[in-house]
Amino acid sequence: MKYLDPKNDLTFKKVFGEHKHLCKSLLNALLPLSESEQIVDLEYLPAELVPEIPIVKNTIVDVRCVDANGRQFIVEMQMYWTPSFMQRVLFNASKAYVKQLDKKQEYNLLQPVYALSLVDDIFDDSSDAYYHHYKIGNTEDAGQNMEGLEFVFVELPKFKPNSITEKKITALWLRYLTEINDDTTNIPFEFSEHEEITEAIECIRESAFSKRELDYYDKYWDQVRVERTIMVDAEKKGVEIGLVQGEIIGIKKGEALAIGKIVRSLKNNDTPLDQIIRITGLSKEEISELLQ
């Protein structure tokens, strides 16, 4: 029996965007919630339109939900790290927090927003830690915090099963995300010991998907590979990718030339214009100018 990678756009949304109890289990396992703060039930929220990160805008998958207490949760799967991704997460969570005032005009009624970002990349080479929890705190007293926004970033490539000694379900969910891929034919026995993990595995059996869905699955990986290549090429040429109204910022000397080389390389490889626009975030007019 073959399985699909749960980090793909198609599979991630199928598992965590269509099965509330599985999403709830993942959040309870990975967020820093005490026993009294555990999520009891969830309802899905519609996806929001937020500024995209140029070049890598196709590699971010997100699921949004709210619990019975009004707390909001944003789960994002990011295939490639850029400094702009953290800015996007901050923008995304802040927007969700502020929008609560549309219904609740009193500030004391605002509920917390939690952002869980699963990153299939390493962004902190200075530490072996794979789990990063951020909240607004007093710089002079670590015990004093402002409630409202909390962020968790998980560097999946750093995770090792023996990294966790407290929650078995936490280790199982992270193993689910890191050990199962297109080459998987046999599932570790430990996975069958937990009902929700077993169900999540059944959701990603290749035979459970139609040919059309499998074609979409393959196209997503093609997009990831192309965008990863573009990002690596951009980094080698000293290009910084930023996030301000969906445009490329942080321009350094020679960046325009580097972007031009990337566009010309794509054009020389017979990449369709619409795909170049999607990959680079540039307009048709901007691409035409670079090709002159």
Secondary structure, 3 states (H helix, E strand, C coil): CCECCCCCHHHHHHHHCCCHHHHHHHHHHHCCCCHHHCCCCEEECCCCCCCCCCCCCCCEEEEEEEECCCCEEEEEEECCCCHHHHHHHHHHHHHHHHHHHHCCCCHHHCCCEEEEEEECCCCCCCCCCCEEEEEEEECCEEEEEEEEEEEEEEEHHHCCHHHCCCCHHHHHHHHHHHHCCCCCCCCCHHHHHCHHHHHHHHHCEHHHCCHHHHHHHHHHHHHHHHHHHHHHHHHHCCCCCCCECCECCCCCCCHHHHHHHHHHHHHHCCCCHHHHHHHHCCCHHHHHHHHC
